[in-house]
């Protein structure tokens, strides 16, 4: 879980990525992540991030592959697991987003 959270933070803090502009770090607390057992196995880990107030949140699913990680974002509790919002393909070596897919439009 720690590795996935580190990966998330490194990706979103990488100012070479457009998504780095989407996070308000004053609203972020690392201790609000929880492991989602259903949706986690092998090279896949799913995490839920709870809003600071305790209600709502979002899900991120990380699928580690050779040289890249696919990060699928589910915007809001009601969206997981059937309605992903975005998928980012991130290069593991430097946390650079190399592909962005808007899944909510599909």
N, C-alpha and C positions, 0 to 999 in steps of 0.2 A: 504494500500500500504506500509506503514512504517513497519508493521509487517512482510510482505513478504520480504522486503529488509533486515530487521534485520535477518530473518531466513536465507536468502542467504549468508549474510556476516558471520554469526556464523557457518554455514556449511562449507564454503570455508576457513575460518580461523582455523577450527578445524584440527590441525596437525595429528590427528588420522585418517583422511580421505585422501586417495590417491589424491582426487581432489584438496586438499589444495595446491598441487605443481603446479597446472595448472594456477593459477592467478598471474599476475604481478601487485601487488598492486600499483605500481607507475603509472600505466596506468588506474587505477580505480578512478572514481569519483561518489559518491553517487547521485549527482544531475542529472546524465545522465539517470536515470530510468524514464520511462513513463508508465502509465496504458494503457493497451489495452482493450477497452470496449468489443469488440467482443472476446469471449473466457474467459470472467470474469463473474461469477455468482455463487451464493450459496457459496460452499466451495472451489471454483476454482478462482484463480486470475492469470492473464497473464500480464507480464511486458516486455517491450522492453528496452534494454540497448543500447544507441547510442554510437558509437565510439567517442573518444575525438574530432576528427576532424569534427564530425557532419555527416559523411557519414557511411552508413552500420550499423552494430551492430548485436545484437542477441536477441532472445526471451527466456524467461523462464516462464513456467507455473507451478504453485503450486497448488496441490490438497491436501487439509488437510483432513485426515481421523483419525480414533480413534488410537491415539498413534504414528502415522507416518504422514509424508508428502511426496507425490511423486512429484519430481521436474523433469519436462521434459524440456530438453535444445534443442533449435533449433539454429544451428550454421549458422548464417547469415540471412539476410532479406529474401532471396529467399527461404529459407527452411520452413518458417512459413506460413500456419499451417499444410501443408501436409507431411512434411519430417523431423520429429524429429531426432535428432542425438543421444541423450543419455537420459536415465531415471535413476534417483537416488531415492531410497527409503531411507528416512532419519528418524531416531528416534527423535521425538520431544523433548524428555527430555534432550538429550545431544548433538544433532546435529550430531550424528554418522551415516554415510552412512552404511546401512546394506545390500543393494543390488544395483548392478549396471547392467544396461542393455544397450547394444550397439544397438540402434535401427536403425542406419544407415546401418547396415549389413543385415537387414531383407528385 
